[in-house]
Amino acid sequence: MASEEDYLPECCGSGCTNCVLDRKVKFRKHPSTSNRPSLLDSSYKPFQCVAITQRTPNTFHFRFRYHPRTEDNDCAGYELQIPPGSHLMLRAPRGWRQTERGLNAMFSTWRNETASAEARVAHGGDRKSVEKYDRSERDLYFSRPYTPIQVDRDANEFEVLIRMETAGEMSEYLQTLNVGDVTEWKGVYTGFVWERNARKNLICLAQGVGLAPIYSIVAAILEDEADETRLKLVYCCKDVEGILMRDELLKLGAFWNFEATIYLSRESCFCGGKSSRSCSCLSSKKKYNERVLNHRLEKIDIETLLLRYAQDSLQVLICGTESFATLVESCLVDLNIRDYYKF
C-alpha cells in the first residue's frame, strides 16, 4: 500500500525559501464518480492554450486543453479530474528569453497602460544573475500554482484566472503566450476537500484572484442537489472594474442557498457618503440583485457576519493576500472559531 510519503509532490522548481509544497500540501488521489483514470499525475503534461480574454484591468482568463505530444499518446480512456479548490503547477523554461518569443499583441495595451519603464524589465534587460551549481529542474524551469475555476472533463479543458504583474517572471512569460501554444502542467495539489453537508453554513471570504478556489468549491456545492449547505461569499475588490467573474456570481445568486456581498475599497465616491458607509454612487453601477458596498471590509463587518451563526454549524474559507488573511484570522481567533481553512 502506498504510504503518505508517496503522495508528496516533488519540488515545484520556483526556488522558494520556505517552499509552499514542503509537506504542507499533499499530492492526493481523489475519489471520482468516473471509472476512468485521471489524466493528471506527478509528471508534467502538455496543454494547449485555446483562449485568452481580459477580465479586469490586470487579470486575464486562460483556457487550456490537453494536447498529446504524439498521435499514439492520446487521452482515450483518461479523464481530466481536478477537484474543486485544487491547484495545478505551470512550469516554463528559465531560458525562454533566448528563444525570441514575441509579445502577444493582446498584452501590448496592458503593458503600456500599467507598466512603467522603471517597474518593467524590457527586452530581457538587466537581471540579477543566479549562480548555478547543477542542472536540476530548479535550474532549468520555474513554476507557479494556479487554481482552475472551471473544468470540462469531456473536453479535457480547464480555465484559470491569472493576475499579471509588471515585472513577474511568469507574468512576462505568459505575455508571450498565444492561442495554439503548448504549455506544461502537473498536479493535482490540494489541502481542502469538501464533504457533502459537512456543515450547515460555509462562509467564504476572498480577495482579488483569491476568488478562484472559493468559486470552484461554491459552484461544485451548488451543482450537487443533495448538498443543502448554505453558502455566504464575502468578496473584496478595489473597484467595480476589478470584480472578477461578476456575471458568474450573479448566476450563482439564483440558487436559494447562496448569497454574495462585494466590498470595494477604492471605488470613487461623489456623494460624500463613503466615510459614513452610506455611499449611493453605486446605484447606477450595480446589476440586478447584486449587493455591492462602497467601503473597505473591516473587522466589525467580519465579526458581525460570523456572530449570526452557531459555531458548531459553521466552517470558514479564506483566500487573499497575507494582510487580508491575517485580518480574517484575527477575527476568528477573537470569536474562538477554529473550524477554518486558509488557501
URHU-V212640 format. One line per field, one symbol per residue. phi: phi as a letter, one per 30 degrees, with the letter a starting at -180 (. if undefined). psi: psi as a letter, one per 30 degrees, with the letter a starting at -180 (. if undefined). burial: 1 if it has 24 or more other C-alpha atoms within 12 Angstrom, else 0. A space follows every 50 residues. Layout:
phi=???
psi=???
burial=???
//
This chain:
phi=.ddeddcdddediciddcddcdhcbcdcccdbdcdddddcadcdbdbddc abbccbebbbccbbbebedbddcccdicbdcbdeidbccccbddcdddch ddddedcddedddccddddccchiddbddcdccacdedddbbbbcbcdcb bcddchbbbbcbddcdbddddddddcdcejdccbbblccabbbdcehdbd bbcccbbhdddeddddddddddddddccddcbccbcbdadddddhddddd ddddddcbbbbcccdbddbccicddcibdcddedcdceiccbccaddbed ddddddddcdedcbbbcbalddddddedddddddchcccbbcd
psi=kkleefgkllkfgfhkejkfgigfkkjlkkkkflfklkekaflkkkkkkf kklkelegkkjkkkkkjkflefiagkflkjjjkkflllkklkkfgfffgh klkkfefeeeeeffjleffkjkhhaklkkjkkflhleeeflllkkkjkfk kjeefhllklkkkkkegkeeeeefffklkfkklkllakklfkkkkkhele kjkkjlkbfffeeeeeeeeeeffjffjgkkkkkjkklelefgjkheeeee efffkfgkkkkkkkfgklkffggefghgkgffeffklkgkjkkilkklee eeeeefffkkefgkkkkkjaleeeeeeeeeeeeeghjfilkk.
burial=00000011111111000001100011111100000001111101111111 11011111111111111000000010001111111111111111001000 00000010011000000000000000000000000001001111111111 10100111111111111011111111110011111111111111000010 11111111111111111111110000101111111111110111110011 01101011111111101010000000000001000000011111111000 0100110000001111111100011011101100001011111
//
